[in-house]
Amino acid sequence: METRVAILGIIVENNAVICDIQNLLSEYSDFIIGRMGIPYKQKDIRIISVVLDAPVDTINALTGKIGKIEGVSAKTVYSKG
């Protein structure tokens, strides 16, 4: 199956769900190239960027699952090919 490279941007405004996000990222770890998390104390949020190489359906599934978590926003940017 063809894969695409994508960046998943996650903003966490609810600290109580960090473990939920971690568990989801662990489930998809085979597709993750790298990730970076930044705590932004001034706004009391966490910013996470995840770089993936996966089929589009897999990336969409992960983005959707993370985006459904209360207090979390998630958006994805895809490579063209």
LOFIDREN-89935 format. One record per atom (N, C-alpha, C): x, y, z. Coordinates in steps of 0.001 Angstrom, whole numbers, plus 500000, padded with zeros to 6 digits. Each point is the difference from the previous one (the first is absolute). Layout:
REM residues N
XYZ/...
//
This chain:
REM residues 81
500838498824500000/499162501176500000/500888501244500000/499598501008499239/500756501239499906/499907500799501301/501116500599500380/500027500798501222/500286501457499658/499684500869500933/500285501425499872/500695500458501272/500800501024499871/500610500628501160/499063501122500439/499790500109501292/499100501014500528/500504500502501343/499588501217500328/500262500562501321/498661500162500697/499883499380501150/498801500105500829/500295500994501109/499264501109500011/500153501005501044/498912499824501044/500406499952501260/499062499764501101/500185501100501036/498892500608500419/500029500961501106/499131499440501109/500605499862501178/499325499395501150/499726501079501030/498718500223500290/499608500995500999/499467499351501271/499997498684500037/499491499242501148/501068499002500422/500732500309501058/501105499132500442/499556498585500352/498752499833500361/499513498690500433/499999498968498876/500124500437498747/499906499055498875/501349499653499385/501080500454500602/501330499721499454/500237498499499846/499589499209500972/500181498542499919/499199499403498849/498815500526499746/499183499520498872/500726500241498679/500589501175499866/500745500313498778/501217499106499875/500722499834501087/501184499136499994/499641498573499584/498898499488500513/499566498643499648/499686499885498516/499315500993499437/499699499976498568/501271500074499165/500916500879500381/501253500092499252/500788498691500080/499939499332501123/500672498698500139/499388498957499073/498679500039499843/499324499062499089/500466500183498555/500343501224499636/500393500318498622/501512500182499869/500758499524500957/501449500249500035/500751499462498783/499480498967499355/500673499455498810/500035501011498859/499121500980500009/499900500987498929/500657501332500350/500429500161501236/500543501283500460/501494500085499707/500372501048499264/501408500259499707/500640500715501190/499274500957500558/500507500745501148/498905500885500573/500247500476501207/499024500892500619/500711500928500965/499335501148500242/500559500985500906/498855500598500811/500203500104501292/499008500606500864/500570501225500682/499199501056500038/500435501252500613/498955500438501015/500367500083501278/499064500579500965/500085501520499908/498867500657499838/499968501461499926/499338500503501267/500827500254501000/499524500320501347/499188501284500067/500340500991499184/499278501272500051/498515499835499670/499668499051499154/498609499750499615/499450498716500614/500833499286500757/499628498716500618/499460499011498968/500731499876498884/499656499029498959/501245499196499641/499790498913499301/501082499180499459/499840499966498496/501110500124499290/499993499956498541/500819498787499592/499396499131499193/500675498773499579/499980499955498476/501154499751499398/500044499761498555/500497498578499785/499313499305499113/500316498602499707/500191499868498497/501132499455499572/500256499762498584/499766498525499723/499167499739498994/499597498632499679/500322499651498554/500204498733499744/500050499447498648/499060498810500023/498793500192499430/498952498989500144/498978500155498883/499161498982499797/498879500158499072/499080501127500480/499388500701499066/499138501129500350/498898499587500962/499401498830499803/498939499540500907/500504499857501435/501220499552500158/500586499836501332/500228501361500659/500527500935499226/500230501345500527/498673500646500390/498998499862499135/498682500567500292/499385499383501253/500177498701500158/499450499319501183/500635500533501276/501319500127500001/500689500524501182/499573501441500282/499975500839498973/499594501397500178/498585500087500559/499098499193499477/498620500002500471/499873499566501447/500709498947500365/499941499507501381/500544501030500977/501106500636499637/500585501007500888/499098501230500061/499446500402498864/499143501176499956/498701499861500778/499568498765500245/498774499764500761/500197500088501514/501246500050500443/500279500080501428/499659501409500487/499301500078501117/499579501282500573/501209500871500331/499968501247499531/501075500936500303/501209499872499098/499833499323498833/501110499779499078/499588500440498597/500906500691499311/499817500342498586/501085499291499204/499627499478498826/500965499287499168/499752500317498527/501062500297499278/499940500260498561/501207499342499337/499813499616498740/501070499315499286/500307500705498687/501276500057499678/500472500513498714/500702498846499292/499643499765498726/500530498871499238/501008500435498935/500944499102499726/500883500210498843/499173499800498734/500505500495498889/499252499868498744/500090498605499403/500983499264500385/500129498687499385/500719499003500838/
//
